[in-house]
Amino acid sequence: MRHRILASLLVAAAVAFLAARPVEAGTTRDLYAAEAYGSYSFVGQTATSGKSAFVVLGCQAKPGTVVQNTAQSSEQSPPDAPSPSPAPTPTPAPTTTPAPDQPDPGTTRTGSVNTSVSAIKNSSITKTLSSALTNGVNMLKGRITASRAKAVSATFKDANGIHTSSAGSTLSDLVVDGDRFEVSPGPNTTVTLPKLGYAVFNEQFSNTSGTLPSMVVNMIHVYVTEQNPMGLQVGTQMIVSRGYSALKPNIAGILGGSAFGSRLFDGSRAQSGPSAVVYMPCLGTNGVEVQNPALDVGQPSVFDVGTMADTAKGTVNSLSANGELVAADQAVNLLYGLITAGLFRADAHASRKGGVLSFSDAGSRFENLVVAGQSIASTVAPNTQIPLPGIGTLWLHRVFRNPNNIDIRMIEVVVQQDNPFGLTPGSKLQLAVAIAVAAP
C-alpha cells in the first residue's frame, strides 16, 4: 500500500528520531540461518530423493553454534518420465539400486559427504557460514563426474557493512560429456547437456539488500528441460553440494506461530487438519498479510465450516518485533447443530520491544454462537467451560499463556464419553486456533 506523502515524512522523521536514540543493552540480537547438504533431487515442489547429510541452523541459533553431519557413499534416482502406457509407473525409492538387467534412470552417486553450519561472532565480524563437501561425484551415468565438490556460503557483517562470499568453494577434476575442466569453473558456469537440458556449475545467488541478506551456492545443478533417452522426467532438478547462509543483525527479536481453521485428534493421533494453516516466519512478513483461505471444510457428523480465513502478519526491526495471527471460521455447525455460530475468530498477538515480551488475545470473539439452543455472548471470559452431556466438555475461548507464546483455541471439544458421533473418548476437536510466538 502506498503511503501519502505527508504520512511518509512523519513516519520517516519518527524512525530517524528513534534510530538516533541509544538502543537499550541486551534488547537486540542477531538472526543466523543456514543449511547444507550433499545431494538432492526434486521435481517442482516434490522431493524425489532426500537431502544427504542434511544440516540446518534455525532461527534460535546463538553465536558459537556449530552443527555437523557426515554420510558415506549414496545413490539417488530421480523419477522416470511418465510412461505412455495407461498403467501408472511407480516412483522408485530414493535409495533403491536397480536390478542389473534394468536401466538406471540418471542415478546420482557420491562418495563421502561432510556438511556443517555455524554461527560466528567476535569483536570484528558477525557471520553465518555453511559448507558441503561431496567426494566422488558421478551423475547421469557418467556424463558428469568430479572428484571433489565443495560449496561454501558465508553471509557476514563487518565494519564496512553486510557482504556475502563463496570463498573456499571448489569443483575438482570436473568432466562433462568427456570434456575436462582444467580449473574449477567460475560462478554460474552453464554447460548444455544435449538431449537432456543443461547444468550450472558453481551456481551462486547473492542478496544483501533484501529483508534477509543471504547467499546460495550449488556446486552442481542439473536442470532436465527436454525429453531424453535416459527417461528422466522433464522438470527434474539434481543438486550436488549446496550451502545456504543468511544473517540479519541487530533485530529486537524473532517471531513464530501458526493459525488454522480446524483440527481433530482421535486420541493422540491427528485424524484431520490442521486445515488452511498459515505460519509466521522468523522475520515476520515484512508487514504484508499472508493468507490461506479454504471453503467448505469438515467431517461428516462431526463438524462443518463454510469458510476459513487464516492470516499472518508481522514486522521485525531493531526496535521491535510484532506479530499477529488470526484464524477465522464462518458458518460453523458442530455435532449436528449442537453448536452453531456465524463466526469464530482467534486473534493472537505477540511482540518484543525494549527487551519486554507481551502477548494478547485482543480481537478474539464469537458471533451468533448458540450451544444446545442457548445463545452465548460474543466475548465470553477466557477458558469458559460448558458441560456437554453424553459427550464431554466444551471449552470456549481457551487460552494458554507461556513465556514465549500465546495459544488461543476459540472452540475445543474434549470427548470424555462414548457418544453417538463416533468420537472415541480422549478425542479433541479444535476450531479457530491461533498461536503467536515472540522470543529474544
Buried (B, 14 or more C-beta within 10 A) or exposed (E): EEEEEEEEEEEEEEEEEEEEEEBEEEBBBBBBBBBBBBBBBBBEEEEBBBBBBBBBBBBBBEBEBEBEBBBEEBBBBBBBBEEEEEEEBEBBEBEEEEEEEEEBBBBBBBBBBBBBBBBBBEEEEBBBBBBBBBBBBBBBEEBBBBEBBBBBBBBBBEEEEBBBBBEBBBBBBBBBBEEEBEEBBEBEBEBEBEEBBBBBBBBBBBBBEEBBBBBBBBBBBBBBBEEBEBBBBBBBBBBBBBBBBBBBBEBBBBBBBBBBBBBBBBEEEEBBBBBBBBBBBBBBBBEEEBEBEBEEBBBEEBBBBBBBBBBBBBBBBBBBBBBBBBBBBBEBBBBEEBBBBBBBBBBBBBBBBEBEBEBBBEBBBBEEBBBEEEEBEBEBEBEEEBEBEEBBEBBBBBBEEEEBBBBBBBBBBBBBEEBEBEBEEBBBBBBBBBBBBBBB
